Amino acid sequence: MLMLDPILSSILKTSAFLQSPNINLLTAVEIVESLKKLLVSMRNTEDDFTDIYHKTIQMCKNYDIEIPQLKKRKVSTKIDCLSSTQHYMSSKEEEMKVSVYYSTLDHMISGINIRFNQETMNMIQSIGNLLVLNINSNDISVLSTAFDLNSDMLKTEINLLKHTDNIPKGEKNKCGDWINWLTQSNCGRETIFCNVIKALKTFMIIPVTSCACERSFSKLSIVKTKLRSTMTQDRLDGLLTVFIEQELAYNINIDDVIDTFKNLTPVDRRMEL
């Protein structure tokens, strides 16, 4: 319990942040990398385990919990016949550190590496370099393959952006600032930098997690009940949209809706029975 508390607390904080609907992949990767560095630091620092072990010993003494004695186990000669290669735990502290503490951290670090594979990390890193206009030929190749872009045109557009004065300034995570700047009306930037904006728009709609889809499916059972079994697909889509996007629904001005309905022609207002 004392060992898992600091580990799971960090994982819980990271997991809750990754479920935010407004997070993008760049921010998500930074948070995951921070979690990975924290776990690696705990794995390589002796003081962290020593502190946990001493607290555990003290807690066992306070609650009269018997600490199991160290069991020396000999490796069978059928597996390893050389005594020089056999390792015996010298103390209970070493046994817990090797068999429990290191094993748990290694499993979690390995899980993070599997979840965020190298191909995905290369694509995200290339987008980060694109936002600061510090991009090389390898990044251009990765982006061209991932987002189906013309590599030569993308390189030309980036060179033009490097010599543009009023480009967005600030942190690299501000993909929205770049998209707003590129899509400003009456500027023509969306036509000139079509490959850049395609890469950014496609990157922005890539979901970090599947939490949004899971929330939608969980609300489906609330909206479509047994009493609404004959509901059509259009009505179900409308009710689900209102239920899922409740914050937007609460901000709708009812008077504007009434005015819009009032200005429709009688044909458009007629309901199909």
N, C-alpha and C positions, 0 to 999 in steps of 0.2 A: 504493500500500500504506500509506504513512504517513498519507494523507488518510482512507482508509476505516477504519483501525484504531480511532480514537476513536468514529467514527460507528457502526460495526457492533458494537463492544463494548457501547455503550449499548442498541442495538436488541436484541442477544442477551440482555442482562440483563432487559430488559422482556419479551421474548418468553417466556423461561423462567418469569418470575413469572406471566404471564398463563395459562400452562398448568397452574398449580396447581389441584387439584380443589376447594379450599376458598375460592377467591377469589370475591367478588361483583362486580357491575357498578360499584358506587360506588368500590371500591378500584381496579378496573381502569381506570376513567376517570381517576382521579387520577394513576395511573402513566403512562398514555398522554399526559395533559396535561403531565406533567413532561418526558417524552421530547420532546414537540412544542416546549416552551419551550426545551429544550436545543438542539434543531436550529435553531430561530429565532435563538437567541443566537449560535450558531456562524455563522449566515448574516449576521448584522448586525455582528459583531465582526471588525475587521480583524486584530487581533493573533493570532487563532487560525489564520487562513490564513497569515499572515506566518511564524509559528513553524513550521508544517508545511512551507512552501516552503523555508525556510532549512535545515531538517533534510534535506529531499530533495536540495538542492544539495550539502550536506556528504556525504551518503551516496554520491552520484554521484562525487564527487571521491575518496572513500576506495576505491571499487571500480572506478575508472577507467571510468566509464560516460559516454559522450558525450551531452551535452545538446543536443537539436536546436535549430537557430537559428530565430528568429522569422520566419515567412513572411508577408509583406504581401500580402494578397489584396484586389483591387479589385472592388467590386460592379459587375456589368454595367449599362451604361446602359439596357438594356432593362427592368431591374428598378427602378433608381433613377437618374434622370438628373441629380439635384441633388447636387453634390459636398459641399455643406454638411451634408447628412444622412447621409453615409457616415462610418462609424466605423472607424478603424484601431487595432489593438492597438499600444500604444507599447512594450511589453516582453513577454518570455516569462512573467513573473510575472502580468501582467494577463491574458494569454491563458489561462493555466491557471486563474486565479481565475474568470473569466467563463464559459469554455466547459466546465470540468470541475467545479470546486468548487461554484459557485453552481447549476449545472445539477443536480448530484447531490442537493444539499440541497433544492432546490425540488421535485424529483421525490418525495423521501421525505416532505416536509411535505404535498404534495398527496395522496399515498397515505393518510396518516393522516386527513386531512380527509374523504376519500371513504369510508374504512372506518367512521368514526364520523360518520354524517350528523347533521344538525341535529335531525331528529325524535327520533332515539334519545337524543341529548344532552339534549333538553328533558324527556323522560320520566325520565331518570336524575337530572337536576337537581331535578325536582319531587319525586321520592322522597327525595332528600337534604333538601329543605326540609320535607317531611313529618316526617322523623325528628327534626328540631329544632323542629317545630311553628311554623315561620316560613313560612307558606304563604299565597299570594294567590289571587285568583280565576282567574288564568291557569293556575296549577299545578293547581287543582281541576279545571278543564276538561280539562287534559292527562291527568290520572290517570283521570278519569271515562271518557274516550274510550279510553284504552289498556287499562284493566282492566274495562270494562263496569260502572261503579259509578253509584249515584245521587248526583249532585253535591250536592243539597240535604242529603241525609243525611250525606254525607262531611263537608261543612262543619260540620254540627251536631256530629258526633262529634269533630272537631278542636277545636272550641270547648270541648267538655266536657273533653277531655284537657288543654287549657291551664290549666284550673282544678282539675286533679287533683294532689294533693300527692305521692303516692308513685310517680310515673312514672319510668321508667328515666333515669338521668343518664349523661352521658359523651359519647363521640364519636358523630358521626352515622353512622358505618359499622356500628354494632352493630344490625343488623336483627334478629339472633337474640335479643338481649336484649328487644326490643320484643315479638317473637312469644311468647317464654316468659312475659313479664309478662301479655300479653293472654290467653293460654291457660291460666293457672293454674286448677287445679281448685277448684270450689266458690266461684268469684268472680263468674261471670256476665259477665265482660268480653268474652268472645268473642261473646256475643249482642248486647251493647250497642254495641260497636265493630266490627260485622261488616264494614263497608266498608273500614275501616282495615286490619284483619287480612287481608282478601281481597287488598288491594293489596300488602301486604308479602309474603304467602305467594307470590303470583304472581310478584312481582319476584325473590324468592329462588331460584326454580326456573328462571329464565331463564339459560341457559348463557352464559358469557363467550366461550368458544371451542368448537370441535368436537373438541377433543383427546380428551375422554372417549369419544366415539363412535368415533373413529379407533382408539383403543386396544382397544375392544371388537371391532372388525372384524379387527384384526391378531391378536387372540388366538383368533378363531373358527377360523382355519386351523390353529392348534395343537391345539385341542380336537377338532374334527371332521376326522379324518384318513381315509385310504382304508380303514383297518381298521374304522372306525366309521361306515361309509356307511349302515347300516341303522338308525342311532340315531333314536329318535322325538323330536318337538319338546320334550316335557316334560323328557326326560332331558338334551337339549342345553341347554335353559334353565337347568336346575339346575347342570350342570357349568360353564357359562359364568359363572353367578352366583358360584359358589365360586372359580373361577379369577380373576375380575376383582376380587372383594372378598376377597382373600387375607388381609388384615389382620384382617377380621372373622372369617374362618373359623378363623384360628389362635387366636383368643380364645374360641372356643366350648368350653364345658365338656362333655367327652364323657360324664361321669357323668349330667349333666342330660338329655342326649339319650337315654341308655339308660333312665333312669327314665321319661321321656315315652313311649318306645316300649313299655316294660313295662306302663304303665298303660292303653294302648290296648286296645280290645276285639279279640278275634281276627279279627273281620271287617275292622277298619281296618288290621290288620297283614298281611292276606293280600295277596300280590302277584298281579297280573293277568298271566297267561302267554299 
